[in-house]
Amino acid sequence: MSGVTMPAMIKRWLRRRLQLDASARELRLGDTNRQRGALVKKGRLVALRAHVPANRDAFQRWYADREIASLLRHDLEPLTMPQSRGYFDTFILPLSARGTCFAIHERKTKRLIGTTALTDRAPGKDGVSALFRIVIGEKDVWGNGYGTEATRLVVETAFDALALDEVRLEVFQHNNRALRAYMRVGFEVTGEHVEWVSRKKTELRVIEMRLSRHRYHALNSGQPDGVRKSLANGREKRQVRRAEREAALVRRRTDRADRMPTKPDDSLGTLQTPEPGVD
């Protein structure tokens, strides 16, 4: 036995076993992180994580979907595989590494269900703002409140971690689910414009919205949940009515015109708001 006692051999064996177990756990965690990305922020229904290359396939599948394109893209056309791959690799991953783009995962199943980002950061008269984007790409989870919670988590990150003063967004008027989700979080309608899609020979009405840091904190502090919900419901109804009145005004003006002016469709190969599948 060369002077090595049985207890010493057992201790050495246990030490090696523990080291192997620790290495195996690290490998498993590494696989998990490669599949899901580092946790950024979590809510009751969804979690925001860093994007990883493994998310590319789901991303490409979402943007090849025509229904999603009709709610998302200003040219109403889905992205081709080369376009979506290029966009993911050159835009999504770098933004995620900088902490302004997030993968959305369902808390219960850990499944990747969407993506969201804060882009176009810019100074303004009311402080620094950014443009909010979100896509819930897995359509089987639409209508469960995931988009609303993800929006709220990103807004909190914008104001608390990124020191933004305002978050702005654009949403198609026909995307009622998204419009109501944004209003539930606290966004206000600030305007509307019409875009002409020459390839489709149709027009798009785009609602412009914003949410300031002060407004968000005022809505979410110092009010009991029941009172806050009641106030939010009242605001939502008023804002929907206002948006409908503004849209009706735009329709009357455009109906009087002989025809819409043609504007170039320059959105091919880029990803623009508004967002599909928000609920």
Beta strands, then each sheet from edge to edge (+ up, - down):
strand 1: 39-42
strand 2: 46-49
strand 3: 101-106
strand 4: 112-124
strand 5: 127-136
strand 6: 166-172
strand 7: 188-197
strand 8: 202-212
sheet 1: 1+ 2- 3+ 4- 5+ 6+ 8- 7+
end
